[in-house]
């Protein structure tokens, strides 16, 4: 069982969106605590030794890192598909 944490950027994004959409995204992200790398996630790249994955939630994407030593999933960014990969 992993803990799911949100970065400041991900938290800001969730504060700005509609409440119904926020609830839907949060409930999907909680699933990552049970299964950190579900079959519908995709490995994107490595950053400082951490693997970065993409998780699809409708037309939105969440980028996250799995930190196995700390038993933690860190959601680094959430946004719509065209904008998610821009730095």
C-alpha positions in Angstrom: 0.0 0.0 0.0 1.5 3.3 -1.1 0.6 6.8 0.1 -0.6 9.2 -2.6 0.9 12.8 -2.4 0.2 15.8 -4.6 2.8 18.3 -5.6 2.0 22.0 -5.2 1.4 22.3 -9.0 -1.1 19.4 -8.9 -2.9 20.8 -5.9 -3.2 24.2 -7.6 -4.7 22.6 -10.7 -7.3 20.7 -8.6 -8.3 23.9 -6.8 -9.1 25.7 -10.1 -11.3 23.1 -11.7 -15.0 22.2 -11.3 -15.9 20.2 -8.1 -17.4 17.2 -10.0 -14.3 16.9 -12.1 -12.1 17.3 -9.1 -13.8 14.5 -7.3 -13.5 12.2 -10.3 -9.8 12.9 -10.7 -9.1 12.5 -6.9 -11.0 9.1 -6.8 -8.9 7.8 -9.7 -5.7 9.0 -8.1 -6.5 7.3 -4.9 -6.5 4.0 -6.8 -2.7 4.5 -7.4 -2.2 3.9 -3.7 -3.5 0.3 -4.1 -1.9 -0.3 -7.5 1.0 2.2 -8.2 1.5 1.0 -11.8 -2.0 0.0 -13.2 -2.2 -1.6 -16.6 -3.6 1.7 -18.1 -0.6 3.8 -16.9 2.4 4.3 -19.2 6.1 4.7 -18.5 7.3 8.0 -19.9 10.9 8.7 -18.8 13.3 8.8 -15.9 14.2 11.8 -13.8 16.9 11.7 -11.1 16.6 7.9 -10.9 12.8 8.0 -10.5 10.5 6.5 -13.1 7.8 8.9 -14.4 4.5 7.5 -15.4 1.4 8.9 -17.2 -2.1 8.1 -15.9 -5.1 8.8 -18.1 -8.3 10.2 -16.5 -10.6 11.0 -19.4 -9.2 14.0 -21.4 -6.8 14.7 -18.5 -3.4 13.2 -17.7 -1.5 12.9 -14.4 2.2 12.6 -14.4 3.6 10.8 -11.3 6.6 9.1 -9.7 6.6 5.9 -7.7 9.0 6.0 -4.8 9.1 2.4 -3.6 11.5 3.0 -0.7 9.2 5.5 0.8 6.0 3.6 -0.2 4.8 6.7 -1.9 3.2 7.8 -5.2 4.0 11.5 -6.0 1.6 13.2 -8.4 3.8 15.9 -10.0 1.4 17.4 -12.6 -2.2 17.2 -13.8 -3.5 18.9 -16.9 -5.3 18.3 -20.2 -3.5 16.2 -22.8 -2.0 18.9 -25.0 -0.5 20.9 -22.1 0.7 18.1 -19.8 4.0 17.4 -21.5 5.1 21.0 -21.7 7.6 22.0 -19.1 
